[in-house]
């Protein structure tokens, strides 16, 4: 079955440290992969996406993610976290199914201490 | 400025009443989606539509209904048959051709039913 797993429900870090949010997916074909960010009470904003080509993709707000086919992973990274990065982060995989279907992980809530 | 609007941002209803959530987009997208978000569960698809006058059930359609009379609009009705309607509702849209699965999200409507 197609699925997305984000193993960390909550992560707390201090401002200025590096960050890695984990995402693992289960899908038989080459996936389309996405990271979205959601501030409290807001909609989802696309951070970055992977369709093909270079497995290291750059996104907005200084984020990047690396697609590792052998590990079925698409982890999100940022070298230095800012207090404004506190939000919920969702990994999603696009799968075939008659329409542009997205399957979302349960999300990782990030808290940043000053 | 293209985007998706959802109204109202907050909605309060008494149990047993139907309520309609508005979603409008000016991105010229053919496909539109409704998701429900509950804490710790990510996003779950309620309904989607790939073309005017056509829509399909998603994973949790029971107790909900939609219409798609115009390309720009995809209202969601939460009926009294929905057993647990209190949630955050997100509308999204995407292109249909190209298949990159990227979806654009509105700001959401928080529905509280008491």
Interface residues (C-beta under 8 A of the other chain):
Chain A: X4 X9 X32 X34 X36 X41 X42 X43 X44 X45 X46 X49 X51 X90 X94 X95 X99 X100 X101 X102 X104 X105 X106 X107
Chain B: X4 X6 X9 X31 X40 X41 X42 X43 X45 X48 X50 X56 X88 X90 X92 X94 X95 X96 X99 X100 X101 X102 X103 X104 X105 X106 X107 X108 X110
